[in-house]
Amino acid sequence: MSELHELGVAEASKAIAAKMLSPSELVEALLARIDKLNPKVNAFIHLTTEAARAAAKTATDAVAAGRSQGRLHGVPFAIKDIYDTAGIPTTTPNA
């Protein structure tokens, strides 16, 4: 398997479904990558690290118990900061 941060959505989904990769492992790898690169690229203004870990743990447990909820279950994603999301800072684009 390639570096976890290089996996596409389909590859990550297949690896999770095959139990070759857990959502928790994937989240930790991606958080480590963000920690390493974000000071240089400033791609994220706000991280929900603990929420990501909690969701990954829930997904990891569900997948391990055979209760996957679909192909994207356990695949992490980021939301652009221009979308209003409860409890998360939103950036207003310049008009």
ABEGO torsion letter per residue (X at the ends): XBBAAABBAAAAAAAAAAGABBAAAAAAAAAAAAAAAAAAAGABABBBAAAAAAAAAAAAAAAAAGABAEAABGBBBBBBAABBBBGBBBBBBBX
